[in-house]
């Protein structure tokens, strides 16, 4: 078996990151985007990541990106500097095989280095796989927003899962 690699995303990873992200849109379970996103629309988002505090990580298997994890600042004000929103996306053909756990475990171990002591996950209430993943790592429900998203005519709830890391 080939060992997986978790590394900081490079600009040349952006097409794979976008491909993985776009593959989740049709399910209407993972993201609130309704149409595929473009490389140009994600360039600023990519550039905003800081490998020292708000990394964008790629999970690579056999030299192929199969997933990614992003930390983004929460609310953008200085008092929230130690809080980050975590997002995890795994390619469809690799989902439900433990790769999300692998990425999340790694990020929890790295949080002290990244100066993060609180992680938040924004997850649709009908996204049971992601809710189960976060619960597995002791995240708790810290917020519930009923009917804040509309996906194909259905109103959907959003749950905020939180964890104090240290």
Sine and cosine of phi, psi and omega as CSV:
sin_phi,cos_phi,sin_psi,cos_psi,sin_omega,cos_omega
0.00,0.00,0.67,-0.74,0.03,-1.00
-0.99,0.13,0.70,-0.72,0.01,-1.00
-0.97,0.26,0.69,-0.73,0.08,-1.00
-0.96,0.30,0.42,-0.91,0.01,-1.00
-0.82,-0.57,0.74,-0.67,0.15,-0.99
-0.94,-0.35,0.82,-0.58,-0.05,-1.00
-0.58,-0.81,0.26,-0.97,0.07,-1.00
-0.92,0.38,0.72,-0.69,0.01,-1.00
-0.92,0.40,0.62,-0.78,0.10,-0.99
-0.95,-0.32,0.31,-0.95,-0.03,-1.00
-0.82,0.57,-0.58,0.81,-0.01,-1.00
-0.94,0.34,-0.18,0.98,0.09,-1.00
-0.99,0.14,-0.25,0.97,-0.11,-0.99
-0.83,0.56,-0.68,0.73,0.05,-1.00
-0.85,0.52,-0.66,0.76,0.03,-1.00
-0.93,0.37,-0.64,0.77,0.04,-1.00
-0.87,0.50,-0.72,0.69,0.00,-1.00
-0.92,0.40,-0.65,0.76,0.02,-1.00
-0.87,0.50,-0.70,0.71,0.03,-1.00
-0.89,0.46,-0.72,0.69,0.01,-1.00
-0.87,0.49,-0.77,0.64,-0.03,-1.00
-0.88,0.48,-0.51,0.86,0.00,-1.00
-0.92,0.40,-0.33,0.94,-0.01,-1.00
-1.00,0.03,-0.28,0.96,-0.10,-0.99
-0.88,0.48,-0.73,0.68,-0.06,-1.00
-0.87,0.50,-0.42,0.91,-0.02,-1.00
-0.93,0.37,-0.42,0.91,-0.06,-1.00
0.85,0.52,0.46,0.89,0.00,-1.00
-0.93,-0.38,-0.52,0.85,-0.22,-0.97
-0.98,-0.19,-0.64,0.77,-0.11,-0.99
-0.74,-0.67,0.39,-0.92,0.04,-1.00
-1.00,0.01,-0.05,1.00,0.13,-0.99
-0.93,0.37,0.62,-0.78,-0.04,-1.00
-0.96,-0.29,-0.32,0.95,0.00,-1.00
-0.77,-0.63,0.43,-0.90,0.04,-1.00
-0.84,0.55,0.56,-0.83,0.03,-1.00
-1.00,-0.09,0.30,-0.95,-0.02,-1.00
-0.94,-0.33,0.26,-0.97,0.06,-1.00
-0.85,0.52,-0.71,0.71,-0.04,-1.00
-0.89,0.46,-0.60,0.80,-0.05,-1.00
-0.95,0.31,-0.28,0.96,-0.04,-1.00
-0.95,-0.31,-0.02,1.00,-0.05,-1.00
-0.90,0.44,-0.74,0.67,0.03,-1.00
-0.88,0.48,-0.69,0.72,0.05,-1.00
-0.83,0.55,-0.72,0.70,0.01,-1.00
-0.87,0.49,-0.73,0.68,-0.05,-1.00
-0.92,0.40,-0.44,0.90,-0.01,-1.00
-0.94,0.33,-0.31,0.95,0.00,-1.00
-0.95,0.30,0.65,-0.76,0.00,-1.00
-0.86,-0.51,0.88,-0.47,-0.08,-1.00
-0.88,0.48,-0.30,0.95,0.00,-1.00
-1.00,0.03,-0.45,0.90,-0.07,-1.00
-0.70,-0.71,-0.49,0.87,-0.03,-1.00
-0.69,-0.73,0.93,0.37,-0.12,-0.99
-0.96,0.27,0.37,-0.93,0.22,-0.97
-0.90,-0.44,0.91,-0.41,-0.08,-1.00
-0.96,-0.28,0.56,-0.83,0.08,-1.00
-0.92,-0.39,0.70,-0.71,0.14,-0.99
-0.99,-0.16,0.87,-0.49,-0.10,-1.00
-0.90,-0.43,0.69,-0.73,0.07,-1.00
-0.73,-0.69,0.84,-0.55,-0.06,-1.00
0.80,0.60,0.69,0.72,0.04,-1.00
0.89,0.45,0.43,0.90,0.03,-1.00
-0.79,-0.61,0.76,-0.65,0.04,-1.00
-0.94,0.35,0.86,-0.52,0.01,-1.00
-0.91,-0.41,-0.11,0.99,0.01,-1.00
-0.12,-0.99,0.15,-0.99,0.04,-1.00
-0.44,-0.90,0.35,-0.94,0.03,-1.00
-0.70,-0.71,0.68,-0.73,-0.02,-1.00
-0.81,-0.59,0.69,-0.73,0.22,-0.97
-0.95,-0.33,0.74,-0.67,0.04,-1.00
-0.77,-0.64,0.51,-0.86,0.02,-1.00
-0.89,0.46,0.59,-0.81,0.05,-1.00
-1.00,-0.08,0.84,-0.54,0.15,-0.99
0.93,0.37,-0.19,0.98,0.15,-0.99
0.93,0.36,0.30,0.95,0.04,-1.00
-0.92,-0.40,0.51,-0.86,-0.11,-0.99
-0.83,0.56,-0.58,0.81,-0.04,-1.00
-0.91,0.42,-0.30,0.95,-0.01,-1.00
-0.99,-0.17,0.25,0.97,-0.10,-0.99
-0.82,0.58,-0.54,0.84,-0.05,-1.00
-1.00,0.00,0.14,0.99,0.02,-1.00
-0.91,-0.41,0.71,-0.71,-0.01,-1.00
-0.69,-0.72,0.53,-0.85,0.13,-0.99
-1.00,-0.02,0.75,-0.66,0.00,-1.00
-0.95,-0.32,0.69,-0.72,0.07,-1.00
-0.78,-0.62,0.67,-0.74,-0.01,-1.00
-0.76,-0.65,0.74,-0.67,0.05,-1.00
-0.72,-0.69,0.75,-0.66,0.00,-1.00
-0.84,-0.54,0.67,-0.74,0.05,-1.00
-0.84,0.54,0.63,-0.78,-0.08,-1.00
-0.78,0.63,-0.68,0.73,-0.07,-1.00
-0.94,0.33,-0.17,0.99,0.01,-1.00
-0.91,-0.42,-0.01,1.00,-0.05,-1.00
-0.95,0.32,0.42,-0.91,0.00,-1.00
0.88,0.47,0.52,0.85,0.04,-1.00
-0.83,-0.56,0.24,0.97,0.06,-1.00
1.00,-0.07,0.00,1.00,-0.05,-1.00
-0.95,0.31,-0.55,0.83,0.08,-1.00
-0.89,0.46,-0.67,0.74,0.07,-1.00
-0.88,0.48,-0.66,0.75,-0.01,-1.00
-0.86,0.50,-0.72,0.69,0.02,-1.00
-0.93,0.38,-0.70,0.71,-0.04,-1.00
-0.91,0.41,-0.67,0.74,0.04,-1.00
-0.86,0.51,-0.71,0.71,0.03,-1.00
-0.86,0.50,-0.71,0.71,-0.04,-1.00
-0.91,0.42,-0.62,0.79,0.03,-1.00
-0.90,0.44,-0.62,0.78,0.04,-1.00
-0.92,0.39,-0.51,0.86,-0.06,-1.00
-1.00,0.02,-0.21,0.98,-0.08,-1.00
-0.79,0.61,-0.68,0.73,0.04,-1.00
-0.85,0.52,-0.65,0.76,0.03,-1.00
-0.90,0.45,-0.60,0.80,-0.02,-1.00
-0.99,0.11,0.03,1.00,0.00,-1.00
0.88,0.47,0.63,0.78,0.02,-1.00
-0.91,-0.41,0.80,-0.60,0.07,-1.00
-0.90,-0.45,-0.07,1.00,0.06,-1.00
-0.65,-0.76,0.78,-0.63,0.07,-1.00
-0.92,-0.40,0.63,-0.77,0.05,-1.00
-0.83,-0.56,0.65,-0.76,0.13,-0.99
-0.85,-0.52,0.79,-0.62,0.04,-1.00
-0.98,-0.18,0.93,-0.37,-0.19,-0.98
-0.73,-0.68,0.73,-0.68,0.11,-0.99
-0.87,0.49,0.61,-0.79,-0.02,-1.00
-0.90,0.44,-0.37,0.93,0.02,-1.00
-1.00,-0.07,0.11,0.99,0.04,-1.00
-1.00,-0.07,0.96,0.28,-0.07,-1.00
-0.88,0.48,-0.64,0.77,0.03,-1.00
-0.86,0.52,-0.68,0.73,0.00,-1.00
-0.94,0.33,-0.65,0.76,0.05,-1.00
-0.87,0.49,-0.68,0.73,0.02,-1.00
-0.90,0.44,-0.65,0.76,0.03,-1.00
-0.86,0.51,-0.77,0.64,-0.05,-1.00
-0.92,0.40,-0.62,0.78,0.04,-1.00
-0.90,0.44,-0.59,0.81,0.04,-1.00
-0.84,0.54,-0.52,0.85,0.00,-1.00
-0.98,-0.17,0.38,0.93,0.13,-0.99
0.96,0.28,0.25,0.97,0.14,-0.99
-0.91,0.41,0.53,-0.84,0.04,-1.00
-0.85,-0.53,0.39,-0.92,0.05,-1.00
-0.96,0.29,0.89,-0.46,0.01,-1.00
-0.95,-0.31,-0.24,0.97,-0.01,-1.00
-0.41,-0.91,0.49,-0.87,0.02,-1.00
-0.62,-0.78,0.86,-0.51,-0.03,-1.00
-0.88,-0.47,0.98,-0.20,-0.06,-1.00
-0.96,0.29,0.69,-0.72,0.16,-0.99
0.79,0.61,0.69,0.72,-0.02,-1.00
-1.00,-0.07,-0.16,0.99,0.02,-1.00
-0.80,-0.60,0.52,-0.85,0.05,-1.00
-0.84,-0.54,0.91,-0.42,-0.03,-1.00
-0.87,-0.50,0.93,-0.38,0.00,-1.00
0.79,0.61,0.68,0.73,0.05,-1.00
0.99,0.11,-0.09,1.00,0.02,-1.00
-0.98,-0.20,0.77,-0.64,0.07,-1.00
-0.99,0.17,0.73,-0.69,-0.08,-1.00
-0.83,-0.56,0.52,-0.85,-0.01,-1.00
-1.00,-0.05,0.46,-0.89,0.04,-1.00
-0.87,-0.49,0.72,-0.69,0.05,-1.00
-0.92,-0.39,0.68,-0.73,0.13,-0.99
-0.97,-0.24,0.87,-0.49,0.05,-1.00
-0.98,-0.18,0.70,-0.72,-0.03,-1.00
-0.74,-0.67,0.43,-0.90,0.04,-1.00
-0.51,-0.86,0.76,-0.65,0.18,-0.98
-0.99,0.12,0.85,-0.53,-0.11,-0.99
-0.99,0.11,-0.61,0.79,0.01,-1.00
-0.62,-0.78,0.00,0.00,0.00,0.00
